[in-house]
Amino acid sequence: MNLIPNIPAKVFSFSAVAIGYLLIDDLTANEQNALGNWLMLVAQVLSTNAFYKQVEAERNGTTQSVPNDMSHTNKTTSTSEEETIIMMQKMINALTKEVNDLKAKYNV
């Protein structure tokens, strides 16, 4: 299962910021808090599991190879750049829609 997109780390991080801002207006403060806590719990489970796998590998005298900046894929640089552009365009479109919705809501 490949849930992590093949995009630069900064774009991947920015997508989380964009999604967070998009969710703000659709949720109450309590819902935001509940969802945020749930997402943090998911992140802690993933981090704990990944760390423990490293501990097990160290105890067994083996190391897991870590992909070097997307070198684990067979995609060309141009394909990766195209995916980055598409992802950024989607984020821009979503943020533009959110801005326009706010302008309409507040008659700006």
N, C-alpha and C positions, 0 to 999 in steps of 0.2 A: 504494500500500500504506500503510495507516494502522495502524502498530503501537503508536503512542503513544496511550494512553487520554485521553479528554477529562475530566480530573480536575485538581484543584488541585495545584500543584507539591509542597506538603508531603505530601499523600496519596500522590502518586507516589513520592516519596522514601521515605516510611514503608513502602510496599509492598516496596521493595528490602530494607529492614531486616528485615521480616517473613519474606520469602523466605530471606534469609540465615540467620536463626535456625532456620527450618524445615529447612534442609538440613544443619545442623550435626550432628544426631544420626544421620542416615542415611549419613554418609560418614566414612571414617577420616581421620586427620590428613593423610596423604599425598594422599588423594583431595580433601580440602578445599583443600589447597595447589594441586594441579593445576587444579582447577576455578576457583579464585580467580585464578590466573595467566592461565588461558585467558580468563576474563571481562574481566580488565584489558587483555589484548591486544585483544579485541574493542572495548572502550571506546576504546583508543588509536587504532585504525584509524578508528573513527567520528569521533573528535575531529580527527584529522589530515586526513581527507577534508573535513570541514566547514570547517576553517580554510583549507585550500587553495582551496576554492571561493570563500571570501571574498577571498583574495589575488587570484585570477583576476578576480573581479568588480571589485576595486579597480583592477587594471591596465587593465581594459577601460573604466574610467570609469563603470561601472554599479554599483549596489548592489542587493542582494537585500533585499526587504522581509521583515521579521521579524514574524510574527503577534503582536499585542498581547494577551497573556493570554487565549488561546482565542477571540479574536474572529474567527478564520479559519473557524469553524464556524457553521452556521446553527441550531444547537440553542439552545433557550431556556434561561434560567437555571434554571428548575425542573427541566428534564431533566438538566442538568449536576449539580445538587444531588442528584437521585435517583441518578445514576450514582455520585456520590461516596459516598452512603450505602450503596449496594449493595456497592461495592468495600471500604469500611471494614467492613461486616458480614462479608464473606468473610474479611478479614484477622483479625477478632476470632474468627470460628469456627475458623479454622486455628490460631490461637494458643491458644484454649481447648482444642482437641483435643490440641495438643502438651503443654500443662500437665497435662491429665488423663492422658495417656499416661505422662508423667514421674511423676506421683503414683502411678499403678498400678505402674510399674516399681520404684519405691523404697518402696512400701507406706506412703505418706504420707497 
